[in-house]
């Protein structure tokens, strides 16, 4: 009798367990307080009872959508989203109902990279974010939502990760990416629509872990993980961060992506120049929604104390910004810190990314989105003249001296130049170079950028030569 009772009890427990497992479940990217991309067919997916009809009803239009779960309980469908608004709710049922509350419709951006994207509004220990206390105190905004993906790595693509959509309040903003928050705040203020920010970043990581296995077809110098990869592989292993921290949200409807990374790849600028557009094309292929906008920060100057001059990595990032369509780079030449690789001025980083998005993605006009970029160099004897794009109203140093221009002759030896802002651009010369052939601006590891357009956006470091990287 006792044996039968135990067997019956085990059967009941197993049956209940199966039933609990069979309830509708969603990956972490879906939840209360989330933002869905407006005016699109937004995918929603999850698990349910096997071979059951799953019904999704959206409160904004009272429409119902249905599909069947497969033999493993997986299902996926798309819902039509309206113009920005909310809050709304979404009901999902396979017989057991799940409801998502306080859902907004607006603009969704993925924000990724290494430590300068990961750096939260509260800063790192002894490394503050400029103006963060006031920004946090005044951050309550029901039209901004935040989710931070917990750091994980995996050799195989995963179906889910850990994270939770949160409302924009001081308690939540303090522990969210500062660069991403300042971007979202400016975007929301300018567009007056809800903004959803997804931060998936990991400090100290290279670019290769963020690219999927299929994204390395043209990069034969990269050693992909295989059966011989040790079990204690690191977060620097190619593909492992894409697998764990990007793949689970691939297909979630987004407007675009932001990126702040490069410090860990600074000694391979030639490779990075190809890997940066490679990552973008890889993510676009994975999402399958066309060439969505992708904007990234150029790394700021810093005293690395060895290795290749990081100006070559900044140059690689600048070149990458015109390699493919619908991308752009935010320059940070003026906010670097000599002994801190994490500049405190994250507001500049976030807002300069927002300028790019507002101008190029949302087609707003009347403001500048880029610092000056070299247009043409002409040489007249010992004098060099430079003209610039993105300088309609002229150039300025904002009362600083122009100290970072250098010129070289055919011997490839650079000397400091006397430089002056003119009505047409910049004129410069050096008494040490009678016949100049090349110019470099701020082309050093550590330097404080001093050249801006009238709108206050800095020029990137640049060079007119293509001499060997040293």
C-alpha positions, -999 to 999 in steps of 0.1 A, spaced: 0 0 0 28 24 10 46 15 -23 15 23 -43 11 56 -25 46 66 -33 42 57 -70 10 77 -72 26 106 -54 55 105 -78 31 104 -108 12 134 -95 44 154 -89 57 145 -123 24 155 -139 23 188 -121 59 194 -130 52 188 -167 22 211 -166 42 238 -149 69 234 -175 43 236 -203 30 270 -193 37 299 -217 72 312 -211 91 341 -228 128 348 -230 141 377 -209 140 402 -238 102 402 -234 86 414 -202 67 441 -183 79 476 -190 95 467 -224 95 488 -255 85 474 -289 97 491 -321 70 512 -336 53 508 -370 68 474 -377 60 437 -376 75 429 -342 84 393 -335 74 376 -302 85 341 -294 87 317 -265 77 282 -254 44 266 -245 27 233 -244 37 211 -273 16 212 -305 -8 238 -290 -23 269 -305 -7 300 -290 -28 332 -291 -14 367 -287 -37 397 -282 -24 432 -283 -43 459 -265 -34 488 -289 -56 474 -317 -74 445 -300 -60 422 -327 -53 386 -320 -26 366 -337 -21 328 -334 4 301 -343 11 266 -332 40 255 -310 61 227 -324 69 193 -310 95 210 -286 70 236 -275 87 265 -294 66 291 -312 71 325 -328 48 350 -345 48 387 -355 24 415 -344 18 448 -360 29 478 -339 13 512 -342 29 547 -340 46 554 -307 25 554 -276 14 534 -246 13 520 -220 -3 489 -235 -6 452 -226 -1 420 -244 -19 387 -236 -4 354 -245 -21 321 -240 -19 284 -249 -48 277 -225 -28 292 -197 -26 330 -199 5 352 -195 1 390 -195 27 417 -202 19 450 -187 31 486 -191 44 480 -226 54 510 -247 57 514 -284 86 536 -296 123 534 -307 145 505 -296 183 506 -297 209 479 -288 239 493 -270 271 472 -269 309 471 -265 334 470 -238 340 489 -205 332 524 -218 298 512 -229 294 491 -198 304 520 -174 273 528 -154 260 562 -144 273 556 -108 308 552 -124 335 527 -116 353 528 -82 372 561 -80 362 567 -116 332 590 -118 308 600 -146 307 637 -150 274 653 -139 259 619 -130 244 628 -96 222 655 -111 214 634 -142 204 605 -120 183 627 -96 163 641 -125 161 609 -145 125 598 -138 109 595 -172 81 571 -180 90 572 -217 124 556 -213 129 519 -205 161 501 -197 174 465 -198 210 454 -189 220 419 -201 240 400 -176 275 390 -187 277 354 -199 298 335 -225 291 303 -244 306 283 -272 270 276 -286 243 301 -295 218 304 -266 181 309 -266 179 332 -236 200 354 -213 194 371 -180 181 406 -178 150 426 -169 132 456 -184 131 484 -159 114 518 -157 136 550 -159 139 561 -123 169 572 -102 172 538 -86 175 521 -119 194 547 -139 224 547 -115 233 511 -125 227 516 -162 252 524 -190 260 561 -189 267 564 -226 235 546 -235 214 566 -210 226 600 -223 219 588 -258 184 577 -249 176 608 -229 185 631 -258 167 609 -283 136 608 -262 136 646 -256 141 653 -293 116 628 -307 91 629 -279 84 592 -282 92 562 -259 128 549 -262 139 514 -252 176 508 -245 191 473 -244 227 473 -230 247 442 -237 284 449 -229 315 434 -212 345 454 -201 379 446 -215 366 425 -244 378 425 -280 356 428 -310 359 392 -321 338 376 -293 308 398 -304 307 384 -339 288 352 -347 305 321 -362 291 329 -396 306 364 -396 343 354 -400 342 342 -436 365 369 -447 387 371 -416 410 340 -420 434 353 -393 408 347 -366 410 313 -349 375 302 -342 367 278 -313 366 241 -321 366 208 -304 400 215 -291 390 247 -273 398 244 -236 369 242 -212 383 273 -194 380 295 -225 378 332 -218 354 360 -228 379 369 -255 372 338 -274 357 346 -308 318 342 -310 313 335 -273 297 368 -264 275 369 -295 263 334 -286 254 343 -250 246 380 -250 234 389 -286 220 358 -302 191 354 -277 176 387 -288 183 384 -325 149 390 -342 137 414 -315 125 444 -335 150 473 -332 157 506 -348 195 504 -346 226 497 -326 253 516 -308 289 505 -301 317 517 -279 347 494 -281 382 492 -296 407 498 -268 413 460 -265 421 458 -303 443 489 -305 474 469 -315 458 455 -347 444 486 -365 446 470 -400 424 441 -388 401 463 -369 394 484 -399 378 453 -415 363 438 -384 343 469 -375 322 469 -407 323 431 -405 306 430 -371 279 454 -384 272 434 -415 272 402 -394 245 416 -370 225 429 -399 226 395 -415 215 378 -382 186 402 -377 174 401 -412 157 435 -412 180 453 -437 208 477 -431 197 491 -398 216 522 -386 248 515 -365 267 543 -348 298 539 -327 323 559 -306 359 564 -316 381 556 -287 393 586 -268 430 595 -264 448 578 -235 484 571 -224 487 534 -231 524 534 -223 535 510 -250 524 491 -281 513 507 -313 502 543 -312 465 542 -306 460 570 -332 462 542 -358 432 525 -342 413 558 -342 422 561 -379 409 526 -385 376 535 -368 374 567 -389 380 547 -422 354 521 -412 328 548 -408 326 552 -446 332 516 -455 295 506 -457 262 524 -457 241 537 -428 268 539 -402 286 568 -384 313 576 -358 312 599 -329 346 616 -322 358 619 -286 392 636 -291 385 663 -265 373 642 -236 401 617 -231 420 614 -198 458 608 -198 457 582 -169 421 570 -171 409 548 -200 373 555 -189 366 592 -197 343 608 -172 324 628 -199 300 601 -210 274 628 -217 295 638 -247 297 602 -259 260 596 -256 248 629 -271 272 627 -300 258 593 -309 224 609 -306 233 637 -330 242 610 -356 209 592 -350 188 623 -351 203 636 -383 210 604 -403 182 580 -391 154 604 -381 164 630 -408 162 660 -386 180 692 -398 193 724 -385 222 711 -364 256 695 -370 262 658 -363 299 655 -371 331 673 -363 353 687 -391 367 661 -415 395 668 -439 383 677 -474 415 688 -493 451 696 -488 471 719 -510 508 728 -508 522 761 -519 559 761 -513 565 756 -476 529 763 -467 501 738 -464 464 747 -466 436 724 -454 399 727 -460 372 707 -441 338 693 -445 313 697 -416 325 732 -410 299 754 -427 302 781 -402 339 777 -397 364 763 -373 373 772 -337 397 762 -309 375 778 -283 405 799 -272 431 771 -272 462 772 -293 466 749 -322 495 728 -310 489 694 -325 496 698 -362 528 684 -376 543 684 -411 569 662 -428 589 662 -459 599 632 -481 622 620 -453 590 611 -433 603 630 -402 575 650 -386 580 684 -370 556 706 -350 539 732 -372 526 767 -368 489 765 -376 463 792 -380 425 791 -386 416 811 -417 383 819 -434 387 788 -456 402 764 -432 437 760 -417 471 772 -429 502 757 -414 540 755 -419 572 745 -401 605 763 -404 621 728 -402 603 715 -434 610 734 -466 590 711 -488 562 695 -469 544 664 -483 523 652 -454 504 665 -424 492 649 -392 468 663 -366 467 650 -330 482 617 -341 494 605 -308 484 581 -281 477 608 -256 466 642 -269 439 667 -262 420 676 -293 418 713 -299 401 717 -333 363 720 -335 337 733 -358 315 762 -346 290 737 -332 316 724 -308 321 690 -323 358 679 -324 379 668 -354 393 633 -354 430 628 -354 441 624 -390 470 620 -414 475 626 -451 502 600 -455 500 563 -458 533 555 -443 540 523 -424 523 518 -391 548 522 -363 
